[in-house]
Amino acid sequence: MSDADAAKAAGPHVRPPAAARFALYFTPRRSSPLARFGRSWLGRDSASGLAVPQPALDGIPPERLTAITAEPRRYGWHATLKAPFRLASGMGLGDLVAHAMVFAAARLPFEIPALELAALDGFLALVPREPPTLLAGLAEDCVRAFDAFRAKPGPGAPPRQPPRPLSLRQSALLERWGYPYVMEEFRFHMTLTERLAEEERRRVAAALGPRLARLLGRPVPVDAVTLFVEPEPGQPFRELRRFPFEGA
């Protein structure tokens, strides 16, 4: 598949510059209540790039909600399967799209039985109440299957500085795969806020409760992987294409 063909397949966000980063995410079906909640909560539609009005919350000023969702809003409503990476030399967008199509076509859909609200390292996120084995397998397969597309640090490149201390195993995973929270360290999560002090985290969780009541008891179909792009460093991530699982 040429880059021109990939552009048509992927949508309007095409031919990003060399500094672009790509990622493989889980995203819920666009028409689902979970997807609508995420767009509203974060205040952004990562497919269109348009702003979405955020909800009014008791005890949380609008400007504060905007501030505490700024970082997850930039990344879009998702759970990471393959963390952001730059394309390796010789790899093009068309190659990546073609590989994602083949990868998804061979997989079977499954479900996360239910989600719950949790605090992870100080931020709020939705996580599986009981993660299905297939979920960890999907994440591992994404990490391995797309690693040939990831640009590796050149000789003498300075080591990446993680935002917080890592275990020896996490450091080894960072060195091998470019991201420390993979394989047995993987934790499926859909980020809702930045890191918050405990008191504020409790207030935000309480305000979230009524809005999540109808979502958390529902199974979540995992039936696709979604390719995202960050066109330039620091820019919002945009959805390129969702690749449905087609295994029979």
C-alpha positions as CSV (number, residue, x, y, z in Angstrom):
1,M,0.0,0.0,0.0
2,S,1.4,3.4,-1.0
3,D,1.3,6.4,1.3
4,A,-1.3,7.9,-1.0
5,D,-3.5,4.8,-0.6
6,A,-2.9,4.8,3.1
7,A,-3.9,8.5,3.2
8,K,-7.3,7.6,1.6
9,A,-7.7,4.7,3.9
10,A,-6.7,6.5,7.1
11,G,-8.6,9.7,6.6
12,P,-7.7,13.4,6.3
13,H,-4.7,13.4,8.7
14,V,-2.1,12.3,6.2
15,R,1.6,12.6,5.5
16,P,2.7,13.8,8.9
17,P,6.2,15.2,9.3
18,A,9.2,13.1,10.4
19,A,8.7,14.2,14.0
20,A,5.2,12.6,14.1
21,R,4.5,9.8,16.6
22,F,2.0,7.0,16.1
23,A,0.3,4.8,18.7
24,L,-2.1,1.8,18.8
25,Y,-5.0,2.4,21.2
26,F,-8.2,0.7,22.3
27,T,-11.1,3.1,21.7
28,P,-14.7,2.2,22.3
29,R,-17.2,2.2,19.4
30,R,-17.9,5.8,18.5
31,S,-21.7,5.5,19.0
32,S,-21.4,3.8,22.4
33,P,-22.3,5.4,25.7
34,L,-18.6,4.9,26.8
35,A,-17.3,6.8,23.8
36,R,-19.8,9.6,24.2
37,F,-19.0,9.9,27.9
38,G,-15.2,10.1,27.2
39,R,-15.6,12.8,24.5
40,S,-17.7,14.9,26.9
41,W,-15.5,14.4,29.9
42,L,-12.3,15.3,28.2
43,G,-13.9,18.0,26.1
44,R,-12.5,16.9,22.8
45,D,-13.4,14.5,19.9
46,S,-10.1,13.0,18.8
47,A,-11.6,11.8,15.5
48,S,-12.7,15.3,14.3
49,G,-10.3,17.3,16.5
50,L,-13.2,19.5,17.6
51,A,-13.9,20.7,21.1
52,V,-16.8,19.2,23.0
53,P,-18.6,21.0,25.9
54,Q,-17.5,19.5,29.2
55,P,-20.1,18.6,31.8
56,A,-21.1,20.8,34.7
57,L,-20.1,19.2,38.0
58,D,-21.1,20.0,41.5
59,G,-18.1,21.3,43.5
60,I,-15.7,21.4,40.5
61,P,-15.4,24.8,38.8
62,P,-15.4,24.5,34.9
63,E,-12.0,26.0,34.6
64,R,-10.6,23.4,37.1
65,L,-12.2,20.5,35.2
66,T,-10.6,21.9,32.0
67,A,-7.2,22.1,33.8
68,I,-7.2,18.6,35.3
69,T,-8.2,16.9,32.0
70,A,-5.7,18.8,29.9
71,E,-3.2,16.0,29.6
72,P,-5.6,13.2,28.9
73,R,-7.5,15.4,26.5
74,R,-4.3,15.8,24.4
75,Y,-4.0,12.1,24.0
76,G,-7.7,11.4,23.4
77,W,-10.2,9.0,25.0
78,H,-8.3,5.6,24.9
79,A,-6.4,2.9,26.5
80,T,-2.8,2.4,25.3
81,L,-1.9,-0.9,23.6
82,K,1.3,0.3,21.8
83,A,2.8,3.5,23.3
84,P,3.6,6.4,21.0
85,F,6.6,5.9,18.7
86,R,8.2,7.5,15.7
87,L,8.4,5.5,12.5
88,A,11.7,3.6,11.8
89,S,13.7,4.6,8.8
90,G,12.3,3.0,5.6
91,M,8.8,2.6,7.1
92,G,5.9,4.7,5.8
93,L,2.4,5.4,6.8
94,G,1.1,3.0,4.2
95,D,3.2,0.2,5.6
96,L,1.8,0.9,9.1
97,V,-1.8,1.0,7.9
98,A,-1.4,-2.2,5.9
99,H,0.1,-4.0,8.8
100,A,-2.7,-2.8,11.1
101,M,-5.3,-4.1,8.7
102,V,-3.7,-7.6,8.6
103,F,-3.2,-7.6,12.4
104,A,-6.8,-6.8,13.1
105,A,-8.3,-9.0,10.4
106,A,-6.9,-12.1,12.1
107,R,-8.3,-11.3,15.6
108,L,-11.5,-12.3,17.4
109,P,-13.5,-9.7,19.3
110,F,-14.0,-10.2,23.1
111,E,-15.4,-8.3,26.0
112,I,-14.3,-6.7,29.2
113,P,-17.1,-7.8,31.6
114,A,-17.2,-4.4,33.5
115,L,-15.1,-1.3,34.2
116,E,-14.6,0.5,37.5
117,L,-13.3,3.8,38.7
118,A,-9.9,3.6,40.2
119,A,-7.0,5.8,41.4
120,L,-3.7,4.8,39.7
121,D,-0.5,6.6,40.8
122,G,-2.6,9.6,41.8
123,F,-4.8,10.0,38.7
124,L,-8.3,8.7,38.1
125,A,-9.0,6.2,35.4
126,L,-11.5,3.5,34.3
127,V,-10.0,0.0,34.6
128,P,-11.4,-3.5,34.2
129,R,-13.0,-4.9,37.3
130,E,-11.5,-8.3,36.4
131,P,-9.2,-8.0,33.4
132,P,-9.8,-10.9,30.9
133,T,-6.7,-12.8,29.9
134,L,-7.4,-11.9,26.3
135,L,-6.8,-8.2,27.1
136,A,-3.2,-8.8,28.2
137,G,-2.6,-11.0,25.2
138,L,-3.9,-8.3,22.9
139,A,-1.6,-5.7,24.4
140,E,1.4,-8.0,24.2
141,D,0.7,-8.8,20.6
142,C,0.4,-5.1,19.7
143,V,3.8,-4.4,21.4
144,R,5.5,-7.2,19.5
145,A,3.7,-7.0,16.2
146,F,4.3,-3.3,15.7
147,D,7.8,-3.0,17.1
148,A,9.5,-3.2,13.7
149,F,7.8,0.1,13.0
150,R,9.3,1.9,16.0
151,A,12.4,4.0,15.5
152,K,15.1,2.8,18.0
153,P,17.5,5.2,19.7
154,G,20.7,5.6,17.9
155,P,24.1,4.9,19.3
156,G,25.0,7.3,22.0
157,A,21.5,8.7,22.3
158,P,20.7,9.8,25.9
159,P,18.5,7.5,27.8
160,R,14.8,8.4,28.2
161,Q,14.0,10.0,31.5
162,P,10.8,8.4,32.9
163,P,8.5,10.7,34.9
164,R,8.9,8.6,38.0
165,P,11.3,5.9,39.3
166,L,11.1,2.5,37.6
167,S,11.7,-1.0,38.9
168,L,14.6,-3.0,37.5
169,R,12.1,-4.9,35.4
170,Q,10.3,-1.8,34.1
171,S,13.7,-0.3,33.2
172,A,14.5,-3.4,31.2
173,L,11.2,-3.2,29.4
174,L,11.8,0.4,28.6
175,E,15.2,-0.5,27.1
176,R,13.7,-3.4,25.0
177,W,10.4,-2.0,24.0
178,G,10.6,1.7,24.4
179,Y,8.0,1.8,27.1
180,P,8.1,0.4,30.7
181,Y,4.4,-0.6,31.2
182,V,4.2,-3.6,28.8
183,M,4.0,-7.4,29.1
184,E,3.4,-8.3,32.8
185,E,3.6,-4.6,33.8
186,F,0.7,-3.7,31.4
187,R,-2.4,-2.1,33.1
188,F,-5.4,-1.4,30.9
189,H,-6.7,2.0,31.9
190,M,-8.7,4.9,30.3
191,T,-7.3,8.1,31.9
192,L,-9.7,10.6,33.2
193,T,-7.5,13.2,35.0
194,E,-4.0,14.3,35.7
195,R,-2.5,13.4,39.1
196,L,-4.5,15.0,41.9
197,A,-4.0,15.5,45.6
198,E,-6.1,13.0,47.6
199,E,-8.8,15.4,48.7
200,E,-9.4,16.7,45.2
201,R,-9.3,13.2,43.8
202,R,-12.1,12.2,46.1
203,R,-14.2,15.2,45.2
204,V,-13.8,14.5,41.5
205,A,-14.5,10.8,42.0
206,A,-17.7,11.7,43.9
207,A,-18.8,14.1,41.1
208,L,-18.1,11.4,38.5
209,G,-20.2,8.8,40.3
210,P,-23.6,9.6,38.9
211,R,-22.2,10.0,35.4
212,L,-20.6,6.6,35.5
213,A,-23.4,4.7,37.2
214,R,-24.9,3.4,33.9
215,L,-21.5,2.7,32.3
216,L,-19.6,0.7,34.8
217,G,-21.9,-2.3,34.9
218,R,-21.9,-2.8,31.1
219,P,-19.6,-5.2,29.2
220,V,-17.2,-3.3,26.9
221,P,-16.6,-4.8,23.5
222,V,-12.9,-5.0,22.5
223,D,-13.4,-5.4,18.7
224,A,-10.8,-3.1,17.1
225,V,-7.5,-1.4,17.5
226,T,-7.2,2.3,16.6
227,L,-4.2,4.1,15.0
228,F,-3.5,7.6,16.4
229,V,-1.0,10.2,15.3
230,E,0.7,13.1,17.1
231,P,1.6,15.3,14.0
232,E,4.2,17.4,15.9
233,P,5.6,17.2,19.4
234,G,3.1,18.5,21.9
235,Q,0.2,18.6,19.5
236,P,-3.1,16.8,20.3
237,F,-3.2,13.2,19.1
238,R,-5.7,12.5,16.3
239,E,-7.5,9.3,15.3
240,L,-6.4,8.1,11.9
241,R,-8.4,4.9,11.6
242,R,-10.1,2.2,13.7
243,F,-9.3,-1.4,12.5
244,P,-12.1,-3.9,13.3
245,F,-11.3,-7.4,14.4
246,E,-12.5,-9.8,11.6
247,G,-11.5,-13.2,12.8
248,A,-14.2,-15.8,12.3
